[in-house]
Amino acid sequence: MDDKVNYLLRLGDNALILSQQLSQLCGKGPALEEDMALTNVALDLLGQTRMWFEYAAELEGAGRDEDQLAYHRDAHDFKNCLLLEQPNGNYADTMMRQFFFDSWHYFLIRELTASSDARIAAIADKSLKEVTYHLRRSGDLIVRLGDGTADSHAKTQTAANELWMYTGEMFAYDAVDNAMAAAGIAPASGVLRQLWLDHVAEVFAEATLTMPSPDAWMQKGGKQGTHTEHLGFILAEMQFLQRAYPGAEW
Amino acid sequence: MHAIDSAAASTEQVWTWLGEVADPEIPVISVVDLGIVRAVEMEGDVCVVTITPTYSGCPAMQVIADAITDALRGHGISKVRLVNQLSPAWTTDWMSAAGKIKLKDYGIAPPAQQVIDISGLQKGGKPDGDIGVKRSALSKLPKLTVACPICGSDHTEITSQFGSTPCKALYKCLACREPFDYFKCH
């Protein structure tokens, strides 16, 4: 597979899987305002997914469209980071996953606005205000939950500790990422990690949370298609209709 | 009635027609008021309309695209091509003054000012060694005065950053006690 197509699918799969996870909370948010916020963020991410997939499908030129990329691929063809397929869990888990992702996503999208690929830069330009809004919100909630009650603090710290090992993958460059960086399409290796660590450290300090060690052992494999058991269940629900009734349309 | 030759329609005429195409979710304002239509050009007998999405995932965009095509066909322009332009990204600054008044009369508080200042966020033009972002910078919301569209009082407060559509937030008026939608700055 062409490196750029692969890279675009990674961007799209991250947004799609997180969007699907957040959509599952529709009608189940802990408060009406949170419910609306979660689904609005899910909608933004779904819109971004379409832009990435549309471009990937064009470049691939294999006759697949954005829907086929979403509904007709199996788990090993998905390239999302493992972090995003981790369960919604309790609200601290949901928000910590969101915060870790938003912090990375924000810096990534910001750097991609300067991509040498004009289409990627345009999609990033379109997405930047949305992801800024997402990060502001999830950072605020981490502070409220971490610096809240003893119970919310404990749950938020536990969420951070358990999700931490899935954060390293976002910064682990492989051959595809390196090729994109070399072409000026993606930011260079190492640029995002320090920005991310600094931002997370700042928010954790305000939230009275303890940041796990940046040198901790990290999981990886999602970008290359090796996933945790959770992804299959997510796809089973997301792809059900197209699996049961192939080609069904509205 | 004969369909007019597309080439005969001036771009000014097309803009006027587009000014009658209502936003599907806020039918009192047009797609031109909203700032979605960025350009109108005639390429031979093809009318090329450049539009830009409000939010990436806004489900109204497809409806808007269809409504524009239908409206122009209704005016006899058979060949319409829509171009989706992502950059520069849509901003509520592009909403017309007339559109803002119509929003208010409809009960939705119009965008007050630029809330998300992204001037310091974009790559390029930043001092070396300072490409990070402080949470304080992200969280810094200018003190917003959102006037109640019903009674006009400035004594209002936000109840949710997200509302019924991606472009709105929820507010309530502490003077007349009415809840209302606020069209967020974007």
Contacts between the chains, C-beta under 8 A, distances in Angstrom:
chain1	res1	chain2	res2	distance
A	32	B	160	7.5
A	33	B	159	6.8
A	33	B	160	3.8
A	33	B	161	7.7
A	33	B	162	7.2
A	33	B	170	7.5
A	36	B	160	6.0
A	36	B	162	4.5
A	36	B	163	6.7
A	36	B	164	7.7
A	36	B	170	8.0
A	37	B	160	7.1
A	37	B	161	6.4
A	37	B	162	4.4
A	40	B	162	4.2
A	40	B	166	5.4
A	42	B	57	8.0
A	43	B	55	7.4
A	43	B	57	3.8
A	43	B	58	7.7
A	43	B	59	7.6
A	43	B	166	5.9
A	44	B	55	6.2
A	44	B	56	5.6
A	44	B	57	5.1
A	44	B	166	6.7
A	45	B	57	7.2
A	46	B	56	7.9
A	46	B	57	4.8
A	47	B	53	7.4
A	47	B	55	6.4
A	47	B	56	2.9
A	47	B	57	2.8
A	47	B	58	6.8
A	48	B	56	4.9
A	48	B	57	7.4
A	50	B	56	7.5
A	50	B	57	7.8
A	51	B	56	6.5
A	51	B	86	7.1
A	106	B	133	7.8
A	107	B	133	7.9
A	110	B	121	5.8
A	110	B	122	6.8
A	110	B	123	6.0
A	111	B	123	5.9
A	113	B	122	5.8
A	113	B	123	5.8
A	114	B	123	4.1
A	114	B	124	6.2
A	121	B	87	7.0
A	122	B	86	4.1
A	122	B	87	3.8
A	123	B	86	5.9
A	125	B	86	6.5
A	125	B	87	4.1
A	125	B	88	6.7
A	125	B	89	5.2
A	126	B	53	7.0
A	126	B	56	6.0
A	126	B	86	4.2
A	126	B	87	6.4
A	126	B	89	4.7
A	126	B	90	8.0
A	127	B	56	6.1
A	128	B	89	7.1
A	128	B	118	6.2
A	128	B	121	6.8
A	128	B	122	7.3
A	129	B	89	6.5
A	129	B	116	5.3
A	129	B	118	6.1
A	129	B	186	5.8
A	130	B	55	6.6
A	130	B	56	6.2
A	132	B	116	5.8
A	132	B	118	6.5
A	132	B	121	6.5
A	132	B	138	6.8
A	133	B	116	6.7
A	133	B	161	7.8
A	135	B	138	6.2
A	136	B	138	4.8
A	136	B	139	5.7
A	137	B	161	6.4
A	139	B	135	5.7
A	139	B	138	6.7
A	139	B	139	7.0
A	140	B	139	6.6
A	194	B	132	8.0
A	195	B	131	6.8
A	195	B	132	5.2
A	195	B	133	7.7
A	198	B	132	5.2
A	199	B	132	6.8
A	199	B	133	6.8
A	199	B	135	6.8
A	202	B	134	7.0
A	202	B	135	5.1
A	203	B	135	5.6
A	206	B	135	7.1
